[in-house]
């Protein structure tokens, strides 16, 4: 049984794909046809397929193995109303795209919100284009661990949900500091 694979390759300098330049349309190939492709193009195709498989495996891994919290147990949901988390799934999970490390689940206080605004991070104003509703005291939200640490250093830290705070937060703050502000 022969498999046919449809590829979409993009070249930054042209609107047409490299496959369209060779064939006039999308390229469908089998093993026998694939060997007729230039070596560079074959390598690019294989690299693209490998990357797609790697990304798919990463998504499957994340779905099967939930990350842990600072207590070493399964990470719990922080909040779904408003929906929080870098990935807007309710969890304070992190990944390579999350440069701010949104890993600490807090119940925001007015004092914490005021500190955040003064420190350059307005958590009060709604930003619908980013899926951000704006926060009010009592809302739970995944905040950047460095922002929480800065608030802690200025005696403005918000209460923390330890079961919903990602274990990677421990690279920046101690468990004792988090426990001192635990609300559950």
Rosetta blueprint (number, residue, H / E / L):
1 X L
2 X L
3 X L
4 X L
5 X E
6 X E
7 X E
8 X L
9 X L
10 X L
11 X L
12 X L
13 X L
14 X L
15 X L
16 X L
17 X L
18 X H
19 X H
20 X H
21 X H
22 X H
23 X H
24 X L
25 X L
26 X L
27 X E
28 X E
29 X E
30 X L
31 X H
32 X H
33 X H
34 X H
35 X L
36 X L
37 X L
38 X L
39 X H
40 X H
41 X H
42 X H
43 X H
44 X H
45 X H
46 X H
47 X H
48 X H
49 X H
50 X H
51 X H
52 X H
53 X H
54 X H
55 X H
56 X H
57 X H
58 X H
59 X H
60 X H
61 X H
62 X H
63 X H
64 X H
65 X L
66 X L
67 X L
68 X E
69 X E
70 X L
71 X L
72 X L
73 X L
74 X E
75 X L
76 X L
77 X L
78 X L
79 X L
80 X E
81 X L
82 X L
83 X E
84 X L
85 X L
86 X L
87 X L
88 X L
89 X L
90 X L
91 X L
92 X L
93 X L
94 X L
95 X L
96 X L
97 X L
98 X L
99 X L
100 X L
101 X L
102 X E
103 X E
104 X E
105 X E
106 X E
107 X E
108 X L
109 X L
110 X H
111 X H
112 X H
113 X H
114 X H
115 X H
116 X H
117 X H
118 X H
119 X L
120 X L
121 X L
122 X L
123 X L
124 X L
125 X L
126 X L
127 X E
128 X H
129 X H
130 X H
131 X L
132 X E
133 X L
134 X L
135 X L
136 X L
137 X L
138 X L
139 X L
140 X E
141 X E
142 X E
143 X E
144 X E
145 X H
146 X H
147 X H
148 X H
149 X H
150 X H
151 X H
152 X H
153 X H
154 X L
155 X L
156 X L
157 X L
158 X L
159 X E
160 X E
161 X L
162 X H
163 X H
164 X H
165 X L
166 X E
167 X H
168 X H
169 X H
170 X H
171 X H
172 X L
173 X L
174 X L
175 X H
176 X H
177 X H
178 X H
179 X H
180 X H
181 X L
182 X E
183 X L
184 X L
